[in-house]
């Protein structure tokens, strides 16, 4: 049985675990067809969730960026420009941006904070955010400049009993590493940017680490298969959440099922 056959049989997680564990490269033919299948399923699932959110009257923070698809031909120049600057993207990310230009399911602040609206706080901590590559690059350059300024400030700091050089060497990226990091738009629970350290010739790579390494395929599965609001599930199972997490919908469990039902496995 090929990896694609195994994937289509429903053993999706084990297939991706094998691809990652074996270090399959971005040009590995068997891994490429699985990655393409994953991206197409993810895109189609996102279309379903986007349409459902629109039907509910959900207001997106950036409507023009909420969900934008593309084709390999249209995306080729933008991908080439990024890879000319950073080096190769992981194969899964390259295929992702060949089919999906932008996803931003963040909620418009006015609706998110409206105490009378039944969808209030649904998007208070959005995870389904993958900015267009041009915007990722611009954000990466801005954050790199901020990081270099902070790094240099740390080197010149004079604090009794604190070895700044040892701290930076053991705990922080070098300025060169910072320049090679491409953020995609969202943040991990430790407030670090999610994104890739480039160049990378593997099919998939570490996307973030908030105490445990998470790969891009795992991120897509976790976010999309939850209906794009995994934090809604967490709030449903908390007996007494903080005020800012309180949800306005009269039946949040049904809403959660509605958003995630009938999706293709990733």
Secondary structure, DSSP 8 states (H G I E B T S, - for coil): --HHHHHHTT-HHHHHHHHHHTT-BTT-HHHHHHHHHHHHHHHHHHHHHHHHHHHHT--BTTGGGSEEE--HHHHHHHHHHHHHHH----HHHHHHHHHEEEEE--B-HHHHT-TT-TTTTTTTT---EE--HHHHHHHHHHHHHHHHHHHHHHHT---TT--HHHHHHHHS--HHHHHTEEEEEEE-TTS-EEEEES---BSS-EEEESSSEEEHHHHHHHHHTTTT-HHHHHHHT-SS--GGG----TTHHHHHHHHHTT----
